[in-house]
Amino acid sequence: MGKTNLLLNATRKHKSKHKFAYVDLSKSYNNVQSCFRNIIDIAIETNNDVFQSIHSQIIETRLKEDEKTQQIPAHKEHENELRLLLNSTDQNIIILLDEIDGLFATDFSDQVFAQIRSVYFSRINFEEYNRLTYILSGVAEPTSLIKNKAISPFNIGEKIYLNDFSLSEFMRFLKNAKLDCLDHEISLRIFDWAGGNARMTWDICSELENLLISGKHINSSDVDSIVKRLYLTDFDKAPIDHIRSLVARDSEIRNAIFQIGYNKGDTLSNDIRKKLYLSGIIAANYENSEIKIKNKILANCLSDEWLQELELKEKVATDQVEALFKAGNYAEVISQTIEVLKLPNLTQTQKRMCTNRLAYAYFKVNNFNEAIQNWKACLYDKTGFAHLYYEQIYHLGASYYVLKDYKSSISCFEEIYCNYKGNTIFLKAACFLSYALFTNDFDTNQNRIIVINEEVLECIKNNEQLNSDDIGFYKAITHFILGQAYYRSNELNEAQKHMHLASEFRDVEFWPNIIYELALCSKSDDDKKRWLNLLVDNILDRKLNPVENHVAVFYFGIKTFYNILVELFLIETEGFNKLFTYAKEHVEHENISENRLLYNLGLHAFQTNRISVGKALDLQVIIKYKEFNDSNLISLCYRDLVRFCAAEPEYLEFKERYIDLICKSEKIDKLDLALFANFIVKAIKAGYYKEALNLTQIIKRFYESSDENTSAEFAPIFYSEMAAYGLLQQKSEELASARRFLKFSEERNHIFKDHKPFQLFKQRAFNVVNKSNRESLKIYLDVKANTDTVNKKIGPNEKVEVMYHDGRKITGKYKKLKADIESGICRLL
């Protein structure tokens, strides 16, 4: 009989004296509130005779609370409901929480156990809590129940250890089970295998009982056969399956079992012994006795051969990942590493190594968010593994930089710059640090940027670890950054000096970036043309292709390539045409269309604040519209003209053409929705309510075909529609829009739950609906009052005076006005 059966048996035995609620926590819960509510619901359902009267009160309170924008915390609701239960009975309430380790996989387990602890200490304020007892059952140490160290530990309650049967208890069990007819040798054979484990003993004896009933004479070999069939063949019967699963997942437990096998159990720490007991491997008296596997069945199931097989499988899996990484097959590395990390038998070292490789692979395929999450989960100890640790910190910094989280990026590079000087990681981090400072806030960091790069130049002079190529690379980077810094400060002579020094290292991958910056530093258009034409010839002669690597701060990237084209477009037509023709064949996708490339270049010009170039390139695409059939590209051009040319005289024309194209379009994206939302809000602010409603009708037709992510962007559009109808005093349409918005909000509540502006929209929609309901109720009551008055006092020919909704007053015979009175369009005065 296991712990669950003990709980259920205790419930049956004492249910006349106490109210019990047995809750299985291995079931999944969406959040802490659903867990708390389930506990209360089970307490009510299993004690319906006492708690039925308060059930409807609890449900009603929950429904009202769910409708509120600001709900009370889940733990507070649970405490209110617990006290309501306790105040409904004079008996003790005992809540049995079974399989508590099932909660550890959730993100709210701390809240559950902290709440139990809080109730314990709240007995001083609420006397009824003295009649509440929790019994927690599962594989866990009380001190480990609350994982967050910022929360007080679970230091209440009393631990209950469950020992296996002693030999005398086992013999008593056989007598009670009416199996004392077995030969003493057979009884000892059962005990020799199971060691008194209640579950195993029960299962073996049940099988022997079946043999007795069939009339078979039983001997010791029958016991051996039963044990082999139940436990030593497929290893899928409880508790063996669960224990082997725990061992496979935890290298610390496996190492401890190896130690026990070598008769070194006495060297194990108390924490490891505790872990072995909680896993069901050693006996409960582990503090004061010889450490050994607690029965022969377990010892066979946890054999050295099986443990060594686990280690071998891990090594093969991790070696395969390593080989794929070295081959540069990063997509396959990601796929296989995710599967390897699911293996139940990885050591902590193997997990760290695999997670680190996974982070690098994500970094290589430009998935920087995943890279960051994985690196943060597997950071090496910087004391024992300094090089590995700071290599991880460097790549974290680079990832943050690409994601434009400059504060985090600078923090990573600062850590290396201050603590790990004089090596290549330091040089890379210092260069990246100065560039991140440059990007984030140049004006504040100008002097420091110069100091950092001068320190790098000094470090290069005295560094014997660097070869000539490395020295050239770091000199080119530092002079390049210094040149940019001086150019930004408008010190053109210093800027040109450093850019010239950087340009001496023609073999670095970002040499085109250096020449482009030299062109920008030029003091005349002729000098600029000369540098740009040199750059065009170099790119064409060397067949250089810009890379898409987003970490390419010191590479020749697509942004620099487009910057060169934009500068050429402004001052050097021939050079522009040469490089543009080259781009069609060698940049981005092969054989990209001329118009698509022009559009991409125009968008880049807009995004880098060169509005006149972006406008000219988009209009060039539009003029060529008759030569090709791509209305989607034309729509994109007009969309960008609307986005970036609000100050241009043709803006209204661009907007009109864009809206017209959307009317004919079959598909839109989030940017279109954002633009239309902006149009609608501006129209409402300007008092053009009907125009706003026309725009909502145009864009609303795309809602049904939108996916979940895109459909969420309709929120401001649906809300603005309701607002526009309200401002036009069109009450029925406003009410219909409010109800549509509330239906939309319920469907998207999981997206907008913590979005404050949306919750405000939702509250205003509620107000519209509630106001309408109150007005409808008032009209109904007025009509009812009129009707009741008429039925009692007014004859058909009696003269009455009524007032209509528009303020008109009319006097006439009741029989002529009766229909209007009863319909509610006028009321008696």
RARA-V621584 format. One record per backbone hydrogen bond with DSSP energy under -0.5 kcal/mol. CO is the residue of the C=O (numbers start at 1). NH is the residue of the N-H. E is the energy in kcal/mol with one decimal. If there is no record, write none. Layout:
{{CO NH E} {CO NH E}}
This chain:
{{2 6 -1.8} {3 7 -2.2} {4 8 -2.4} {5 9 -2.6} {6 10 -2.4} {7 11 -2.0} {8 12 -2.2} {9 13 -2.2} {10 14 -1.9} {11 15 -1.0} {14 17 -1.5} {14 18 -1.7} {17 92 -0.5} {18 20 -0.6} {19 94 -3.2} {21 23 -0.6} {21 96 -2.7} {23 25 -0.8} {23 98 -2.8} {24 27 -1.0} {31 35 -1.6} {32 36 -2.6} {33 37 -2.8} {34 38 -1.8} {35 39 -1.7} {36 40 -1.9} {37 41 -2.8} {38 42 -2.5} {39 43 -2.0} {40 44 -2.2} {41 45 -2.8} {42 46 -2.5} {43 47 -0.5} {44 47 -0.7} {45 48 -0.7} {47 50 -1.5} {47 51 -2.3} {48 52 -1.5} {51 54 -1.1} {51 55 -0.8} {52 55 -0.8} {52 56 -0.7} {54 58 -2.1} {55 59 -2.4} {56 60 -2.4} {57 61 -2.1} {58 62 -2.2} {59 63 -2.3} {60 64 -2.1} {61 65 -2.1} {62 66 -2.7} {63 67 -1.1} {64 68 -0.5} {65 68 -1.1} {69 71 -0.7} {73 77 -2.1} {74 78 -2.3} {75 79 -2.2} {76 80 -2.2} {77 81 -2.2} {78 82 -2.6} {79 83 -2.4} {80 84 -1.8} {81 85 -2.1} {82 86 -2.6} {83 87 -2.4} {85 88 -1.4} {86 89 -1.2} {92 19 -3.1} {92 94 -0.5} {93 95 -0.5} {93 133 -2.5} {94 21 -2.0} {94 96 -0.7} {95 97 -0.8} {95 135 -2.5} {96 23 -3.2} {96 98 -0.9} {97 137 -2.8} {98 25 -2.6} {99 102 -2.1} {100 103 -1.8} {101 104 -0.9} {102 105 -0.5} {103 106 -2.2} {108 111 -0.5} {108 112 -1.4} {109 113 -2.1} {110 114 -2.6} {111 115 -1.8} {112 116 -1.7} {113 117 -2.1} {114 118 -2.3} {115 119 -2.4} {116 120 -1.9} {117 121 -1.7} {118 122 -1.1} {120 123 -0.9} {121 124 -0.7} {122 125 -1.2} {122 126 -2.6} {125 127 -0.6} {126 129 -1.8} {127 130 -2.0} {128 131 -2.0} {129 132 -1.8} {131 93 -3.1} {133 95 -2.8} {135 97 -2.7} {135 137 -0.5} {137 99 -0.5} {137 100 -2.2} {138 140 -1.1} {141 144 -1.9} {142 145 -1.4} {145 147 -0.7} {147 149 -0.5} {148 151 -1.8} {153 155 -1.8} {159 161 -0.5} {161 163 -0.7} {166 170 -2.5} {167 171 -2.3} {168 172 -2.0} {169 173 -2.1} {170 174 -2.2} {171 175 -1.9} {172 176 -2.5} {173 177 -2.2} {174 179 -3.6} {174 180 -0.6} {175 178 -1.3} {179 182 -1.8} {183 187 -2.3} {184 188 -2.5} {185 189 -1.6} {186 190 -2.2} {187 191 -2.2} {188 192 -2.4} {189 193 -1.8} {190 194 -2.8} {191 195 -2.3} {192 296 -0.8} {193 297 -1.9} {194 197 -2.0} {196 165 -2.8} {197 201 -2.9} {198 202 -2.3} {199 203 -2.2} {200 204 -2.6} {201 205 -2.6} {202 206 -2.2} {203 207 -1.7} {204 208 -2.2} {205 209 -2.5} {206 210 -1.7} {207 211 -1.6} {208 212 -2.3} {209 213 -2.6} {210 214 -1.6} {211 216 -2.2} {212 215 -1.5} {216 218 -0.5} {219 222 -1.1} {219 223 -1.0} {220 224 -1.9} {221 225 -2.2} {222 226 -2.3} {223 227 -2.5} {224 228 -2.4} {225 229 -2.5} {226 230 -2.9} {227 231 -2.7} {227 232 -1.0} {228 232 -0.8} {237 240 -0.9} {237 241 -1.5} {239 243 -2.4} {240 244 -2.7} {241 245 -1.6} {242 246 -2.1} {243 247 -2.4} {244 248 -2.5} {245 249 -1.4} {246 250 -1.1} {249 251 -0.6} {250 254 -1.9} {251 255 -2.7} {252 256 -1.7} {253 257 -2.2} {254 258 -2.2} {255 259 -2.0} {256 260 -2.4} {257 261 -2.4} {258 262 -1.3} {259 264 -2.9} {260 263 -1.9} {264 267 -1.7} {265 268 -1.5} {269 273 -2.2} {270 274 -2.4} {271 275 -2.0} {272 276 -2.3} {273 277 -2.3} {274 278 -2.6} {275 279 -1.3} {276 281 -2.7} {276 282 -0.8} {277 280 -1.9} {281 294 -2.6} {283 286 -0.6} {285 288 -1.1} {285 289 -0.6} {290 292 -0.6} {295 299 -2.0} {296 300 -1.9} {297 301 -2.0} {298 302 -2.0} {300 303 -0.8} {303 307 -2.2} {304 308 -2.6} {305 309 -1.8} {306 310 -1.9} {307 311 -1.8} {308 312 -2.1} {309 313 -2.3} {310 314 -2.0} {311 315 -2.1} {312 316 -2.4} {313 317 -2.3} {314 318 -2.6} {315 319 -2.3} {316 320 -1.8} {317 321 -1.5} {318 322 -2.0} {319 323 -2.0} {320 324 -2.1} {321 325 -2.2} {322 326 -2.1} {323 327 -1.5} {324 329 -2.1} {325 328 -1.5} {328 330 -1.6} {329 333 -1.9} {330 334 -2.4} {331 335 -2.1} {332 336 -2.8} {333 337 -2.7} {334 338 -2.1} {335 339 -1.2} {336 340 -2.8} {337 341 -2.7} {339 342 -1.0} {340 343 -1.8} {343 346 -0.8} {346 251 -0.5} {347 351 -2.6} {348 352 -2.4} {349 353 -2.4} {350 354 -2.8} {351 355 -2.7} {352 356 -2.4} {353 357 -2.3} {354 358 -2.6} {355 359 -2.3} {356 360 -2.2} {357 361 -2.5} {358 362 -2.5} {359 363 -2.3} {360 364 -2.4} {361 365 -1.4} {362 367 -2.9} {363 366 -1.4} {366 368 -1.2} {367 371 -1.8} {368 372 -2.5} {369 373 -2.2} {370 374 -2.3} {371 375 -2.5} {372 376 -2.6} {373 377 -0.9} {375 378 -1.4} {381 385 -2.8} {385 389 -2.7} {386 390 -2.8} {387 391 -1.8} {388 392 -1.9} {389 393 -2.2} {390 394 -2.2} {391 395 -1.9} {392 396 -2.4} {393 397 -2.4} {394 398 -2.2} {395 399 -2.3} {396 400 -2.7} {397 401 -2.1} {398 402 -2.0} {399 403 -1.8} {400 405 -2.7} {401 404 -1.6} {404 406 -1.3} {405 409 -2.2} {406 410 -3.1} {407 411 -1.9} {408 412 -2.0} {409 413 -2.2} {410 414 -2.7} {411 415 -1.7} {412 416 -1.5} {413 417 -2.8} {414 418 -2.5} {415 419 -1.4} {416 420 -2.4} {423 427 -2.1} {424 428 -2.6} {425 429 -2.7} {426 430 -2.9} {427 431 -2.2} {428 432 -2.5} {429 433 -3.0} {430 434 -2.4} {431 435 -1.8} {432 436 -2.7} {433 437 -2.6} {434 438 -2.0} {435 439 -2.4} {436 440 -2.7} {437 441 -2.3} {438 442 -0.5} {441 445 -1.9} {442 446 -1.3} {445 449 -2.6} {446 450 -1.6} {447 451 -2.2} {448 452 -2.8} {449 453 -2.0} {450 454 -2.1} {451 455 -2.0} {452 456 -2.0} {453 457 -2.2} {454 458 -1.9} {455 459 -2.4} {456 460 -2.2} {457 461 -1.3} {458 462 -1.1} {460 463 -1.0} {462 464 -0.8} {463 466 -0.7} {467 471 -2.4} {468 472 -2.4} {469 473 -2.4} {470 474 -2.6} {471 475 -2.4} {472 476 -2.3} {473 477 -2.2} {474 478 -2.5} {475 479 -2.4} {476 480 -2.1} {477 481 -2.7} {478 482 -2.6} {479 483 -2.6} {480 484 -2.1} {481 485 -2.5} {482 486 -2.5} {483 487 -2.2} {484 488 -2.5} {485 489 -1.4} {486 491 -3.1} {487 490 -1.4} {490 492 -1.0} {491 495 -2.4} {492 496 -3.0} {493 497 -2.3} {494 498 -2.2} {495 499 -2.3} {496 500 -2.6} {497 501 -1.9} {498 502 -2.4} {499 503 -2.2} {500 504 -0.6} {501 504 -0.8} {502 505 -1.5} {504 506 -1.3} {505 508 -1.4} {508 511 -1.6} {510 513 -0.7} {510 514 -1.5} {511 515 -2.1} {512 516 -2.3} {513 517 -2.2} {514 518 -2.0} {515 519 -2.1} {516 520 -1.8} {517 521 -1.8} {518 522 -0.5} {519 522 -1.0} {524 528 -2.1} {525 529 -2.9} {526 530 -2.3} {527 531 -2.4} {528 532 -2.6} {529 533 -2.9} {530 534 -2.2} {531 535 -2.2} {532 536 -2.4} {533 537 -2.5} {534 538 -2.2} {535 539 -2.6} {536 540 -2.4} {537 541 -2.9} {538 542 -2.4} {539 544 -2.0} {547 558 -1.3} {549 552 -1.7} {551 553 -2.7} {552 555 -0.9} {555 557 -1.1} {556 547 -2.3} {557 561 -1.9} {558 562 -2.4} {559 563 -2.4} {560 564 -2.3} {561 565 -1.9} {562 566 -2.5} {563 567 -2.2} {564 568 -2.4} {565 569 -2.5} {566 570 -1.4} {567 571 -1.5} {568 572 -3.0} {572 576 -2.3} {573 577 -2.6} {574 578 -2.1} {575 579 -2.4} {576 580 -2.9} {577 581 -2.2} {578 582 -1.8} {579 583 -2.3} {580 584 -1.7} {581 585 -0.7} {582 585 -0.9} {582 586 -1.8} {583 587 -2.2} {584 592 -1.0} {589 592 -1.1} {593 597 -2.2} {594 598 -2.4} {595 599 -2.5} {596 600 -2.6} {597 601 -2.5} {598 602 -2.5} {599 603 -2.7} {600 604 -2.1} {601 605 -2.2} {602 606 -2.4} {603 607 -2.6} {604 608 -1.5} {605 610 -3.2} {606 609 -1.8} {609 611 -0.8} {610 614 -2.1} {611 615 -2.8} {612 616 -2.2} {613 617 -2.6} {614 618 -2.4} {615 619 -2.4} {616 620 -1.6} {617 621 -1.8} {618 622 -2.3} {619 623 -2.6} {620 624 -1.3} {622 625 -1.9} {623 626 -0.5} {624 627 -2.0} {624 628 -0.5} {625 628 -1.3} {628 630 -0.6} {630 634 -1.7} {631 635 -2.3} {632 636 -2.0} {633 637 -2.2} {634 638 -2.6} {635 639 -2.3} {636 640 -2.3} {637 641 -2.3} {638 642 -2.2} {639 643 -2.4} {640 644 -2.5} {641 645 -1.5} {645 648 -1.7} {648 651 -1.7} {650 654 -2.5} {651 655 -2.7} {652 656 -2.4} {653 657 -2.3} {654 658 -2.3} {655 659 -2.6} {656 660 -2.1} {657 661 -2.1} {658 662 -2.1} {659 663 -2.0} {660 664 -0.9} {661 665 -0.8} {662 665 -0.6} {669 673 -1.9} {670 674 -2.5} {671 675 -2.3} {672 676 -2.6} {673 677 -2.6} {674 678 -1.9} {675 679 -2.6} {676 680 -2.8} {677 681 -2.3} {678 682 -2.4} {679 683 -2.3} {680 684 -2.3} {681 685 -2.5} {682 686 -1.9} {683 688 -2.9} {684 687 -1.3} {687 689 -1.4} {688 692 -2.0} {689 693 -2.1} {690 694 -2.3} {691 695 -2.2} {692 696 -1.9} {693 697 -2.0} {694 698 -1.7} {695 699 -2.0} {696 700 -2.4} {697 701 -0.7} {699 702 -1.5} {700 703 -2.0} {703 706 -1.6} {707 711 -3.0} {708 712 -1.2} {710 713 -1.8} {711 714 -1.8} {712 715 -1.4} {714 718 -2.7} {715 719 -2.3} {716 720 -2.3} {717 721 -1.9} {718 722 -1.7} {719 723 -2.3} {720 724 -2.7} {721 725 -2.2} {722 726 -2.0} {723 727 -2.3} {724 728 -1.6} {725 730 -2.5} {726 729 -1.4} {729 731 -1.3} {730 734 -2.4} {731 735 -2.8} {732 736 -2.3} {733 737 -2.5} {734 738 -2.5} {735 739 -2.4} {736 740 -2.2} {737 741 -2.6} {738 742 -2.3} {739 743 -2.2} {740 744 -2.6} {741 745 -2.6} {742 746 -2.0} {743 747 -1.8} {744 748 -1.4} {746 749 -0.9} {748 751 -1.4} {748 752 -1.8} {749 753 -1.0} {752 755 -1.8} {754 756 -0.9} {755 759 -2.2} {756 760 -2.0} {757 761 -2.2} {758 762 -2.8} {759 763 -2.1} {760 764 -2.2} {761 765 -2.1} {762 766 -2.3} {763 767 -2.2} {764 768 -1.9} {765 769 -2.2} {766 770 -3.2} {767 771 -2.6} {768 772 -2.1} {769 773 -2.3} {770 774 -2.4} {771 775 -2.4} {772 776 -2.7} {773 777 -2.2} {774 778 -2.4} {775 779 -2.6} {776 780 -2.4} {777 781 -2.7} {778 782 -2.7} {779 783 -2.8} {780 784 -2.9} {781 785 -2.9} {782 786 -2.9} {783 787 -3.1} {784 788 -3.0} {785 789 -2.5} {786 790 -2.9} {787 791 -2.9} {788 792 -1.4} {789 793 -2.6} {789 794 -0.5} {790 794 -1.1} {795 798 -1.3} {796 815 -2.5} {798 814 -2.3} {800 812 -2.3} {801 829 -2.9} {802 810 -2.2} {803 827 -2.0} {804 807 -2.0} {808 804 -2.7} {810 802 -2.7} {812 800 -3.0} {813 816 -0.9} {813 817 -1.1} {814 817 -0.6} {814 818 -1.4} {817 821 -2.2} {818 822 -2.7} {819 823 -1.7} {820 824 -0.9} {820 825 -1.3} {820 826 -0.9} {821 824 -0.7} {825 805 -1.2} {827 803 -2.3}}
